[in-house]
Amino acid sequence: MGFLEQIREKEKIRILIADDMKSMRQTLRAILAELGYKNTIEAPNGLTAWEKLQINKVDLAILDWNMPGFSGIEVLRKARANDRLADIPFIIVTAEVAEETIAEAAETEVDAYIIKPFIAQTLGEKIDRVLERKKNPSPVEALMRSARVRAAAGEYNKAMEDLKAAMNVNPRNPRILNEFGDIYFQRGMLDDSEKAYKKAILCAPQFTRAYDGLTRVYAKKGDDEKLMRTLREGVRVSPKNASRQTLMGKAMLAAGDVREANKAFDAAIKAEPGNPAVRQNIAEALLAKGMDVEAAEMFEASLKINPENVHVYNRLGIAYRKQGKCSEAIAAYQKALGIDPEDENLHYNLGRAFLEGGMKDAAVPCFEKALELYPEFREARQILEIIFDSDS
């Protein structure tokens, strides 16, 4: 490719830059322009980066590791789980070189990471490498992509053929073994899935995605002892994974060990301090366990980060009602209705809170509104019939 063609090719590539420091975004944009990459979009935090990935065609993402909302790793993790975004190359910028940090980056299949401070040449070399790999994937990578596409289409036998061909090229690749485990799990072949994940761990003890696969297998089998042991090992290898710490906390709650559960939940929050979904998931676990006070506090903490989440207000109202705090529940539902006045479930739950607080006259219009929005709302109709029958 000639020099002019290279320039035109670089100008077509759209790069997402995400960093919570404006000066760092400016520096990255300047370096990229110097390298010939002038088509850039920016995000000041992880949540915005995730939103922009969903609405823009992005060829490469350069994200800071530590950002509010979602960290760079959390954005990457969400992208890898999305069929449309899974193949976007990611370069993660970090100031950390700890072993657990490297393990966390590896488990999300980051394409490259770069240590601060860095120079233009270093970034340019990383970009060239990841874009070339995307354009011309290795035989193993091409086979694995084909296997994932075929498995998603339910063509399991053809997917397995791709993976076997990849194994012939690289028989000790933990990612290939992990893909085997995933396909076996999808087919309900739990014993084979377990063996594949264990082989992946033998080949690469820090490959935490295989630990996650094993936890799914043991949860499906109902083997609590092995589930807990695998969770502990996965957390030991990569303690900064919020999802894994949350799962550990839930397992500890189920075992009745509230103290250890709280430790795991605290670690999850520390791993993703700006992610409201972490607190929301913890709150749901606490609510299911009957820890209504703690659940309400966690829902409130989630809303401080994202005060527009109607679903969390709804769940907060339920946590309050279970404590008999009807006034607090009413306030939560009313805030939510200020955001989404057309949500029939909110009107219904507000009516329930009014009834539980002894305010029948205030409850009736809520149930009527719920029925107006959704005429098939059986529970709302039944409560109105009971109210009207008791008044007659």
C-alpha positions in Angstrom: 0.0 0.0 0.0 1.4 3.4 -1.0 1.9 6.4 1.3 -1.3 8.2 0.2 -3.4 5.1 0.5 -2.1 4.6 4.0 -3.1 8.2 4.9 -6.6 7.7 3.4 -6.9 4.3 5.2 -6.1 5.9 8.6 -8.5 8.8 8.0 -11.4 6.2 7.7 -10.6 4.6 11.0 -12.8 5.9 13.8 -11.3 5.7 17.3 -13.1 6.1 20.6 -11.0 7.9 23.3 -12.3 7.5 26.9 -10.6 9.1 29.9 -12.1 11.1 32.8 -9.2 13.6 32.6 -9.7 16.1 29.8 -6.0 16.8 29.5 -5.4 13.1 28.8 -8.1 13.0 26.1 -6.5 16.0 24.5 -3.1 14.4 24.7 -4.4 11.2 23.1 -6.2 13.1 20.4 -3.0 15.0 19.5 -0.9 11.9 19.4 -3.5 10.1 17.2 -3.6 13.1 14.8 0.2 13.1 14.6 0.0 9.4 13.7 -2.6 10.1 11.0 -5.8 9.1 12.9 -8.0 12.2 12.9 -11.4 10.6 13.1 -11.9 10.4 16.8 -14.8 10.6 19.3 -14.4 11.2 23.0 -16.1 10.1 26.3 -15.4 11.6 29.7 -16.3 8.4 31.6 -17.0 4.7 31.1 -20.8 5.0 31.0 -20.6 7.6 28.2 -18.1 5.4 26.4 -20.4 2.5 26.6 -23.3 4.6 25.2 -21.2 5.9 22.3 -20.0 2.4 21.4 -23.7 1.4 21.0 -24.6 4.3 18.7 -21.4 4.9 16.7 -19.5 2.8 14.3 -16.1 2.4 16.1 -13.1 0.7 14.7 -10.8 0.9 17.8 -11.4 1.9 21.4 -8.7 3.4 23.6 -9.9 3.5 27.2 -8.5 4.5 30.5 -8.6 1.7 33.1 -10.0 3.8 36.0 -13.0 5.9 35.1 -16.2 6.8 36.8 -19.4 5.1 35.7 -17.7 2.0 34.3 -14.0 1.3 34.3 -12.4 0.7 30.9 -12.3 -3.0 31.7 -16.0 -3.0 32.5 -16.8 -1.4 29.2 -14.6 -4.0 27.5 -16.4 -6.8 29.3 -19.8 -5.5 28.2 -18.6 -5.1 24.6 -17.2 -8.7 24.5 -20.6 -9.9 25.6 -22.4 -8.0 22.8 -22.4 -9.8 19.4 -22.3 -6.6 17.4 -19.4 -5.1 19.5 -17.4 -8.2 20.4 -14.8 -7.8 17.7 -13.9 -4.2 18.3 -10.2 -4.0 19.3 -9.5 -2.4 22.7 -6.4 -0.8 24.0 -6.5 -0.2 27.8 -4.4 2.6 29.3 -3.2 2.0 32.8 -0.7 3.1 35.4 -0.8 -0.3 37.1 1.4 -3.3 36.4 0.4 -5.5 39.3 0.0 -9.2 38.6 -3.7 -9.1 39.5 -4.2 -6.1 37.1 -2.6 -8.1 34.2 -4.9 -11.1 35.1 -8.0 -8.9 34.9 -7.0 -7.5 31.6 -6.2 -10.9 30.2 -9.6 -12.4 31.2 -11.5 -9.8 29.2 -9.4 -10.5 26.1 -8.0 -7.0 25.9 -6.1 -6.6 22.6 -3.4 -4.5 24.1 -2.7 -2.4 27.2 -0.3 0.5 27.5 1.4 1.7 30.7 1.5 5.4 31.6 3.5 7.4 30.8 4.0 6.5 27.1 5.2 8.1 23.9 3.6 8.4 20.5 5.8 5.7 19.0 4.6 3.2 21.6 0.9 3.9 21.0 1.4 3.9 17.3 3.0 0.4 17.4 0.2 -0.9 19.6 -2.5 0.5 17.2 -0.7 -1.0 14.1 -0.5 -4.4 15.8 -4.1 -4.7 16.9 -5.6 -3.3 13.7 -3.4 -5.7 11.6 -4.6 -8.6 13.8 -8.2 -7.6 13.2 -7.7 -7.3 9.5 -5.7 -10.5 9.2 -6.5 -12.8 12.1 -4.3 -15.8 12.8 -5.7 -19.2 11.7 -6.6 -19.9 15.4 -8.4 -16.6 15.8 -10.3 -17.1 12.5 -11.4 -20.6 13.5 -12.5 -19.4 17.0 -14.6 -16.5 15.5 -16.2 -19.0 13.1 -16.9 -21.4 16.0 -18.6 -18.6 18.0 -20.8 -17.5 15.1 -21.8 -21.1 14.4 -22.5 -21.9 18.1 -24.7 -18.7 18.3 -26.6 -20.1 15.3 -27.1 -23.4 17.0 -24.7 -25.2 14.6 -22.8 -26.9 17.5 -21.3 -29.7 15.5 -19.7 -27.4 12.9 -18.6 -25.1 15.8 -16.9 -28.1 17.4 -15.1 -28.9 14.1 -13.7 -25.4 14.0 -12.5 -25.7 17.6 -10.9 -29.1 16.9 -9.1 -27.6 13.9 -7.9 -24.7 16.1 -6.6 -27.2 18.7 -4.6 -29.0 16.0 -2.7 -25.6 15.6 -2.4 -24.8 19.3 -3.4 -27.6 21.6 -2.7 -25.8 24.8 -4.6 -22.6 24.1 -6.9 -21.9 27.1 -9.3 -19.8 25.1 -10.0 -22.7 22.7 -10.6 -25.1 25.7 -12.8 -22.5 27.2 -14.9 -22.3 24.0 -15.3 -26.0 24.2 -16.5 -25.7 27.7 -19.0 -23.0 26.7 -20.4 -25.1 23.9 -20.7 -28.2 26.1 -22.5 -26.1 28.7 -24.9 -24.7 26.1 -25.7 -28.3 25.1 -26.3 -29.4 28.7 -23.2 -31.7 28.6 -22.1 -30.6 32.1 -19.4 -33.3 32.7 -17.7 -32.5 29.4 -18.0 -28.8 30.1 -16.3 -29.2 33.5 -13.4 -31.2 32.0 -12.8 -28.6 29.3 -12.8 -25.7 31.8 -10.4 -27.6 34.1 -8.1 -28.3 31.1 -8.1 -24.5 30.3 -7.0 -23.8 33.9 -4.3 -26.4 33.8 -2.9 -24.7 30.7 -3.2 -21.2 32.1 -3.9 -21.0 35.9 -4.7 -17.2 35.6 -7.3 -17.7 32.9 -10.2 -16.6 35.1 -12.9 -17.0 32.5 -12.5 -20.8 32.9 -13.2 -20.4 36.7 -16.4 -18.5 35.8 -17.4 -21.3 33.5 -16.8 -23.9 36.3 -19.0 -21.8 38.7 -21.8 -22.0 36.2 -21.4 -25.8 35.9 -21.3 -26.3 39.6 -24.3 -24.0 40.1 -26.2 -26.0 37.5 -25.2 -29.3 39.2 -26.1 -27.9 42.6 -22.6 -28.7 43.9 -22.2 -25.9 46.5 -18.9 -27.1 47.9 -17.1 -27.1 44.5 -18.9 -23.9 43.5 -17.6 -22.1 46.6 -14.1 -23.5 46.1 -14.0 -22.4 42.5 -15.3 -18.9 43.4 -12.6 -18.5 46.0 -9.9 -19.5 43.5 -11.2 -17.1 40.8 -11.3 -14.3 43.3 -7.8 -15.1 44.5 -6.4 -14.9 41.0 -8.3 -11.7 40.0 -9.7 -9.9 43.1 -10.8 -6.8 41.2 -13.6 -8.4 39.3 -16.8 -6.9 40.6 -19.1 -9.5 39.0 -17.1 -12.4 40.6 -17.0 -10.7 44.0 -20.7 -10.1 43.9 -21.3 -13.8 43.0 -19.1 -14.7 45.9 -21.1 -12.5 48.2 -24.3 -14.1 47.0 -22.9 -17.6 47.6 -21.8 -16.6 51.1 -25.3 -15.2 51.9 -26.8 -18.5 50.8 -24.4 -20.3 53.1 -25.4 -18.0 56.0 -22.0 -16.3 56.3 -23.1 -12.7 56.3 -19.7 -11.4 57.4 -17.8 -12.9 54.5 -20.6 -11.9 52.2 -20.2 -8.3 53.2 -16.5 -8.5 52.6 -17.1 -9.8 49.1 -19.7 -7.1 48.4 -17.3 -4.4 49.7 -14.6 -5.7 47.4 -17.1 -5.6 44.4 -17.9 -2.0 45.2 -14.2 -1.1 45.5 -13.6 -2.7 42.1 -16.3 -0.7 40.4 -16.9 2.3 42.6 -18.7 4.3 40.0 -20.9 1.5 38.6 -24.5 1.8 40.0 -25.3 -1.7 38.6 -22.9 -3.3 41.1 -24.7 -1.8 44.1 -28.1 -2.7 42.5 -27.1 -6.4 42.1 -25.9 -6.5 45.7 -29.1 -4.8 46.9 -31.2 -7.5 45.1 -29.2 -10.2 46.8 -29.8 -8.6 50.2 -33.5 -8.1 49.5 -33.9 -11.8 48.5 -32.2 -12.8 51.8 -34.6 -10.6 53.8 -32.0 -8.1 54.7 -34.4 -5.2 53.9 -32.6 -2.4 55.7 -29.3 -3.2 54.1 -31.0 -3.6 50.7 -32.6 -0.2 51.0 -29.3 1.4 51.8 -27.7 -0.2 48.8 -30.5 0.8 46.4 -30.1 4.4 47.7 -26.4 4.3 47.1 -27.1 3.1 43.5 -29.5 6.0 43.0 -26.9 8.5 44.2 -24.8 7.5 41.2 -27.7 7.2 38.7 -30.8 9.1 40.0 -32.7 8.4 36.8 -33.1 4.7 37.2 -36.8 4.1 37.6 -36.4 0.3 38.2 -34.2 1.0 41.2 -36.7 3.4 42.7 -39.3 0.7 42.3 -37.1 -1.8 44.1 -36.3 0.7 46.8 -40.0 1.2 47.4 -40.4 -2.6 47.9 -37.5 -2.7 50.4 -39.1 0.2 52.3 -42.5 -1.5 52.3 -41.1 -4.7 53.6 -39.8 -2.7 56.6 -43.3 -1.1 57.1 -41.9 2.3 56.0 -44.8 3.3 53.8 -44.1 7.0 53.7 -40.6 6.4 52.4 -41.9 3.9 49.9 -44.5 6.4 48.6 -41.8 9.1 48.2 -39.6 6.6 46.2 -42.5 5.7 43.9 -43.4 9.4 43.4 -39.9 10.2 42.4 -39.9 7.4 39.9 -43.2 8.6 38.4 -41.7 12.0 38.0 -39.3 10.3 35.6 -41.7 7.9 34.0 -45.4 8.8 34.6 -46.5 6.1 32.1 -45.2 3.1 34.1 -48.3 1.1 35.2 -46.3 -0.9 37.7 -45.2 2.2 39.5 -48.8 3.4 39.8 -49.8 0.0 41.1 -47.0 -0.2 43.7 -47.7 3.4 44.8 -51.3 2.3 45.4 -50.1 -0.7 47.4 -48.0 1.6 49.5 -50.9 4.0 50.1 -53.1 1.0 51.1 -50.5 -0.4 53.5 -50.2 3.1 55.1 -54.0 3.2 55.6 -54.6 5.8 52.9 -57.3 4.0 50.9 -58.7 7.1 49.2 -55.2 8.0 47.8 -54.7 4.4 46.7 -57.8 4.1 44.4 -56.6 6.6 41.8 -53.3 4.8 41.5 -54.9 1.5 40.7 -57.3 3.2 38.3 -54.4 4.8 36.5 -52.5 1.5 36.3 -55.6 0.0 34.7 -55.9 2.9 32.3 -52.3 2.3 31.2 -52.7 -1.4 31.0 -56.3 -2.7 30.9 -55.2 -6.3 31.4 -53.6 -5.5 34.8 -55.4 -8.3 36.7 -53.9 -7.5 40.1 -54.9 -3.9 40.0 -58.5 -4.8 39.0 -58.8 -7.3 41.8 -57.6 -4.9 44.4 -60.1 -2.3 43.2 -62.9 -4.8 43.3 -62.0 -5.7 46.9 -62.0 -2.0 47.9 -65.3 -1.3 46.2 -66.9 -4.4 47.7 -65.8 -3.4 51.2 -67.3 0.1 50.7 -70.6 -1.2 49.5 
